Amino acid sequence: MIAALPGGAALAQAVGAPKPWEIGMQAAYGPLKVQEIWLHDLVLVIITLITLFVTGLLAWVIYRYNAARNPVPTRTAHNTVIEILWTVIPVLILVVIAIPSFRLVYYLDRTPDPELTIKVTGHQWYWEYTYPDKNNIDFSSYIIPDDQLKAGQLRLLTVDNELVVPVGKNIRVLTTSGDVIHSFFIPALGVQRYAIPGRTIETWFRADKPGVFYGECNQICGTNHSRMPIVVRAVSPEDFATWLDQAKTKFSDAAPPPAPVENATHQLAQAGVQH
């Protein structure tokens, strides 16, 4: 961050980060994640019922139609009713799953009323963020190496420059890449989009609560794929305006670019690792 933002205590109340031994999805802090969890729960109920039904049916067949109870097996070849049922019922189940799935795909695609646009460019191995409608503010975000972490910072998830957005605003995201395919993924906000060289792909997200939300590149992109985390800090509109004023100074075209922290590539080079 450029400087400590006001409202720091409130920011600590909502953090989208992985938890030790977590087996479920991260809690939702935006509308995309809410819809994804709803669809997940719907499909989970459906597949659980199917599994229980098939398990019960197999148990009944094993018990009722074993060789001891049926020394003379039936020669029935067809049953029209059963064949219609096992065709129609799966089709109906797939329709029940498909309708909300397609609806969610289009919902995730783009927002009709973006209030802020951010261009995200993936690089080996860091992220570049540009605010085209905010004086083209542009900066890079590198991982903080393990030996430079401070107390309370998360290993492999902390960066030098966070992506700062206002709370409650629809953020349009335009992803691309400067080299290979990357993937912009923030679990707690429900956003995931590939960053592909030569293409610009649109998506969006909204953070409904102030907080810090962690993500990662979700596409294997080379040696240091695991070392290009994403950190999104959602703040109040007033705090965002304060950050913008500071960012215009620090990341202005006239100012020399900030020296990035020593990244994993340099560390590997020192260790003699060949790419």
Helices and strands as residue ranges (DSSP letters): H 8-11, E 15-16, H 31-64, H 80-109, E 116-123, E 126-131, E 137-141, G 146-148, E 163-166, E 171-177, E 182-186, G 187-189, E 191-195, E 201-205, E 211-217, G 225-227, E 229-235, H 237-250, H 264-270
